[in-house]
Amino acid sequence: MENRDNELKFKSLEDLYTRIYPALKSKVLELKRGGYKYIQEVDVWDYLKTYKWVTSRDLDLGCMVNDIFNVDIMALNEFVIDKYKKEHEEM
């Protein structure tokens, strides 16, 4: 039985981002080797935060890291392209 008293607590999203950054960095290195040189750690974070984690309950670090390493690359790629198109349209 899991002891809920030992759960990690985060003061902010920034604190959580810092904690899972190594997994994000590892995934981005993998993506770069696969030819996705423009995808950054924050892109993976934003995609999962927007489309995967927003509807999840009781997420723990293990689940989040698993999501990072198993992210749908095609959907992530479309998200990043759309994000950068919108940013350049606003200029």
Buried (B, 14 or more C-beta within 10 A) or exposed (E): EEEEEEEEEEEEEEEBBEBBEEBBBBBBEEBEEEEBEEBBBBBBBBBBBEBBBEEEEEEEBEEBBEBBEEBEBEEBBEBBEEBEEEEEEEE
